[in-house]
């Protein structure tokens, strides 16, 4: 069994930079990231790895998650989750080590909504700060697809 948590970054501060890549989280966004992290902690989520878009707001979100969930490993930053190409993002997940059972992915829309739609047929756009938990009935990330995917829950900050 492989478990994937897909998290859309919380509220960004549109005025913090003229460059989208360097937009920060608002204080509400930081509080929402902390709220989600605490919900995951209460549910006993112990990620083996966090993979994040390298943008400033997703980096901050990922660090909050890692800190609250006591993740003592490095966060992996992957440009594919900023650029927004679905096939490239799926391929990146496919090449995750088989020893990783629980993965948290932090990124942006529309990629994450497309990702969830691809695997569990969700039609709604992901809200900011929202987390979707998907379980795959397989022992290898290379074998994940819609036929072995199951939506477990959706968390809101």
Phi, psi and omega in degrees: 000132175243136181240129181239128172252122179255121181239124171277133181305149176288188187306129179260155178265100184300340184263358186282344179197154174273351180254119182309321184299330185256014176293135180269168169282149170285171176297325175297318178300316178296318178295322178294320177298318178295319178299315178296316180301318180293323176297316179296319179298316178298330180275000178078021180289127178233091182291143173277335184200145169245127175246130187226150164301148180278004180296157184300317183291325178281327175299314179298315178302313181297321179293322176297314178300310182301317180296310183291328181268007178056041177279116184264013180252165178290151171274137178264124179258130185228119181302333181301332182271359170260318184293325172092025178266116186302311182300318179293321179294316178297317179300320178299318178292321180303330183264018173290141180304141182295342179283348177275116179259328181237120186236134172250129179247124181244123183200213191231163168268153007275355184306310186293322176296319177296321179300309179296320178297321180297316186271320185235016173060028174291133182257341182279147174289137178294137175281159177297136179081356183285149177234133176245128178258126178236133173252140179244128180276074180201161178258001183222136178296334180295337184262006181290136173198179185295337181286339180242016181260145178219127174289125181263308181197163174235127180251143178238146179294000000 
